[in-house]
Amino acid sequence: MAYSDTVLKQLIALVPRYEFDALAKVHHAGQKFRSYNRWSQFLAMLIGQMSGRRSLRDITDNLKAQGQRLYHLGMKKTSKATLARVNAEQPATLYQMLFARLLSRCQLVAPKHKFSFQGKLYLLDATVINLCLSVFPWAEFRQKKGAIKLHMGLDADGSIPAFMNMTSGKVHEINWAKTLKLPKGSFVCFDRGFTDYAWYNDLTINSIFFVTRLKSNADVEYLLKRAGRKSPGITNDQAIRLKGIKEPFRLVAYTDVETGVEYRFVTNAHHLKAKEIADIYKERWQIELFFKWIKQNLKIKTFLGTSSNAVLTQVWIALCVYLLVAYLNFKAKLGSSMQQILRVLQLNLFTKRNLIELFKPTVVQNAVSPQILLWKNL
């Protein structure tokens, strides 16, 4: 049998150590480390995420139990006190930058979205995670409750997170959305929580297309209906004008055949078929599934530190883990769900076995190192 590194080492080969250290040098606060480093912090938190650990003590005990299986990772001994201090004091921006590097590599191998247009499609949403206000006083939400809000943009190419911001629960998602720098010609899809007619107008001026649902109490002036045959399920397709906005938008009404529920969409994409407008909004469900997956499988509901920086560190590393798993899925064409892949990885993190053979046992190994097969062209 050909020699293989551990599954964990093959997986993190997507994060070259020299590249990580260069980022860590830029995103460092205070004095230099004497006997610890950010690489060890990253691996400890990553192992904690992938093995489902629930506390800092749980992570460090697990690391001690692995013993000799960690030396080949270049990881230093990690104590609970050291990990807690580094999480609280060292800038989480390191992992934000690492996320950006991983994202660019994922996007190179991610499958293209299924729609007719060539531009990017981004799916926007936000999710609230409740916290104890007395423990997280910076996460102000209500008088006696604390919460953070994760604002997320999902790239429909591969359904991978493209951008994220964390705020207190009080910050409305439209305030975050207005700060986004979306590329011209791209599409953005969001729910009624992002309703802001002036923002719709700004998107149009900047050549960005949007699809969203129209509120039932929207102040609408109905204009001419669009000519031509309608696709099945499409009950209306006409130009409208929203209050305070000069340029007309487009209203598409679609009735679900199974439920009989009618959905009314507003968009500035006048060049697409009405059915494709409805299908774009249906794609928005992917971000709901993403939030559900990351809350169930990665540790972002139970935080391992109480400072804003510690929470951000944990969230960014969780998103980096998601991208590592997604890259493996895209590059190796596993054809498995993200849930299935993560479960297999969790059970085999420290196993010395070909990473591809782990998912495709019938594949005959050759003499080439598995990490070279997966991570070539980096």
N, C-alpha and C positions, 0 to 999 in steps of 0.2 A: 504493500500500500504506500502511495506517495505521501511524503510528509506534508502536513498542513499546520498553519498557525491556528490559534484559537479562533472561534467564530467572532468573538469580540474584536480581536486585533484585525481580522480581515474587514470587518464592518467599518472600523474607524480609520481605515486606510484612506478614506475619502477626505480625511482631515490631516494633511501632511503636518508633521510636528514642526518643521521649520516655519511654515506659514502661520501656524497657531502661535508660536513663540513671538513672531514679528508683531502680530496683533496684540498679544499680551503686553509687550513692551510699550506699545502706544497707549493702551488702556490700563494703566497702572496708577494707583494712588498711594502716597506715603513712601516709606522707606522700602528698599529692596528686600525681598525674602531672604532669610538666612538658611532655612532648611525645608522650605516648601515652595510650590509654584502653582501657577494657574492651570497647567496641564493636569496636575493631580486633582485639583478642584473639579475640573471639567469631567475627568474620567469617573471620579467618585459620584458626582451628580448624575452622569449619564448611566452608570451602572445602577444607581438607585432608581432612576426612571424605568429602565428596561427590566429590572428584576422586581419591580412593584414594592419597593421599600417605603415605609410609612413615617419614618423619623430619621433624624441625624444619627441617633444611636443605632437604629436598625441598619443604616447604611454602613457605618464604621465597623459594626460587628460582622456584617457580611463580608466586608473587605478583609478583615482579619482572618475569617474562616477560609478565604480563598488562598491565603498564604503565597506559596510559590507560583501560583498561576498569574500573579500580577507583575512579576519582575520584568517580563518581556515587554510590558506596556510602557516602561519608563516612568512608572508611577511611584511617588514617594509615600511613606507611611502617613496615614490620615487619621487624626484624632477628631472626636466630636467637637471639642473646643476650637481647634484650628479651622475646621470646615465651617463652623458657625461664624467665626470671626471674618474669614475671607468672604463668605457669602454676604455679610452685612457691609463690609468696608470696601471691597474691590469693585470697581465699576461694572455694572451689568452690560454696559455698552460693548464690552469685548464679545459677548455672545450675540448681541444684535448684529455686529459686523460679521461674525462667523456665520450666522444665519444667512446674511446677504450672500456670502461666498457659496454656501451650500445651495442656496436657491438658484443662483445663476447656473450651477452645474446640473441641478435637477431639470431646469427649464430646457436644457439642451437635449435631454433624452425623454422628456415627458410627451405623451401622445397628444396630438392636436385636438382641440374641441371639435364637436360634430357639426357645427353650423356653417352656413355658406360663405360668410364673410371671412376675410383673412386676418383682421385685427385681433387683438387680445380681448378676452371677455373676463371681467372681474366681478365677483359676487361679494357684496358687502353685507355685513351684519355685525351685531354686538351681542355679547352674553354677559350676564351679571353673576358674580360669585360672591355669595354672602360671607361676611366675616364678623368676628366679634369686635365691636367698636372699642372696647376697653383694651384689647390686645393690639389692634391695628388702628390707632387713633387718627392716622393720616388718611384712612380710607373712609372718609365721611360720606354718608348716604342719607340716613334719616336720623331723627332725634336720638333714638336709642339703638340704631343698627348701623353697622358698617358694611361696605361692599366695594369691590373693584369691578370695573367694566373692561372687558377685553374687546377692543374694536378690531375687526379682522377683515381683510380682503383676500379672497380665495381666487387663485388663477384657475380658470376652467380647463386649461391645458394640464391634465393630470390631477386636477382638484388638489393643488398644493397651496399652502398659505404664501401669499406674496408680500403682505405687509401687515403689521400689527402695532397697536398702541394700547397701553394700559393706563386707565385713569380711575379716579374715584367714581363710585356708582352714580354720582350726581351729574356727571358730564353727559350731555345728550349726544347721540351718535352723529347727528347732522353737523355739530361743531367740529368733530373729527373729520368727517367726510369732506368738508370744505377745504381742509388743509392738504388733501391728497393732490399729488402731481401726476395725473394720469396722462398717458401718451395720446397724441392726436390720432383719431381714427379708431380708438379702442371703444369697447362697449362696457357699460357698468350696469349691473342689475341689483336692485335692493327692494326692501319691502316698504310699507307705508310709514314706518317709523322715521324714514328719511325725507318725508314730504317737506319741500321748500321750493316754491315756484321760482324764486330768484336764483337758486342754485341750479335748477333745471335750465334756466336761461343761460347761466354762465357756462354750463357744460356744452350747450349748443353753440355758443359763441366760440368756444375753444375746440370745436370739431370733435367732441366726445359724445357718443350716443348712449342713451340710457333707456332702461325698461323698468317700470315699476307699476304698482297697482294704484288706481285712482280711489281716493277716499269717497265714501258715500255722500258726504256733505260738501264735496268740492264745488266751488263756484265756477261753473262751466258755461261757455257760450258754444252751442253746437253749430258747426259750419257744414260745408258740403260733404256728402258721402262719397266715398271712393268707388269708382266704376269697376266692373269686372266680377267674375264669379267668385264666390266665397268658398273656402275650404270647409270640410265637415267640422262642425263645432263652432265656427265663426259666425256670430249673429250680428255683428256690427263692425264697421270699419269706416271711420270718418274723421275729418279734421275738426279740431276743437281749439278754443282759445281759453286759457286760464286767466283768472283775475289778475290784473296788473302786468301781464306779459303781452307784448305786442305780437310777437311771432306765433303762428299757430303750431300746435302739436297734433299728435295723432291718437285717436282713441280706438282701441281694438277690444271688442267684447267676445269672450270665448265661454262656451257652456260645456262643462265636463259631461261626457256621455254617460259615465257610470253613476255619478252622483246627482246630476242635474243642476249643479251649482254654477252660477254665472260669475265669471271674473272679468273685471274691466281694467285694462292696462292702458297706461299713457306712455308715449314714447316720442322721440324726435327722429326715429329711424323710419323715414318715409319710403326708403328704397327696398325694404324687406317685405316678404310675404307676411300676411297677417298671422298665419299659422306658426311661422317661425318666431314671431314676437311672443306668442303664447308659450312656445317651447323654450325660449330663452328664460322666461320667468320660471318655468317649471324646473330648469336647471339650478335655480337658486336653492332648491332643496339640498343640494350637495353641501352647502355651508352649514346647514342644520345638522346633517350627518357628521360633518367634520367636528363640530362642537361636541356632539354626543360621543364620538369616538375618543377624542382627546381627553374628555372628562372621565370616561370609563377606563381608559387604558394607560394614560400618563398622569402623573401626580401633579395636578394643578388645583384640585379642590382642597387638599390638605397641604398647607405650606410649612416649609422647614425653617422659616425665619419670619420675624415680625416686621422688619424694616421694608420700606418700599423697594430698596435695592435688592434685598434678598429674595423678595417675591418676584421681581423682574428677572433676576438671575435664573430662578427656577422655571419661569414661563418660557424664556428664550431658549434654555437648554431643552425643555420639552419639545419646542418647535423644531430645534435642530435634530432631535431624535426622530421626529416625524419625517423630516426631509431625508435622513439617512435610510430609513425604512422605505420611503417612497422611491429613492434613487435605486436601491437594490431591486425593488419591484419592476421599475421601468427598464433598467439596464439588463437584468437577467431575464426579462419577460416571463416572470413567474406565473402570471395569470391567477394569482391568489388574492384574497382580500387582505387589506392592511391588518385586520384583526388576526387572521390566520398566520400571517408572516410574523407579527410581533409575538404571538404565542410560541411559535417554534423557536424564535430567537431567545425568548425568556428561558426556555428549558435547556438551551444549548450554548449559552454565552461563553462558557469556559471549556467547551468541548473542542478538541483538536480534530477538526473535520472540514473538508472542502465545503465552503459556504453554499455553492450552487448544488452540490450533491445532497446537501441537507434538505433541499426542497425538491430536487429531482434525482432521486437515488439511482435511476437507471442510466444517468449520464455517465459515460466513461471518462475518467480523469485522464488528462494528458500530462506531460511534463511541465507545463507552464503553471506558474504560481497562480492560485485562484484570485488573489487580490489584483494581479496584473490583468487578468481577464476582465475583471469588473471595473477597475478604476483606471484603465489605460486612457490616454488622451486627456489627462487632467492638466 
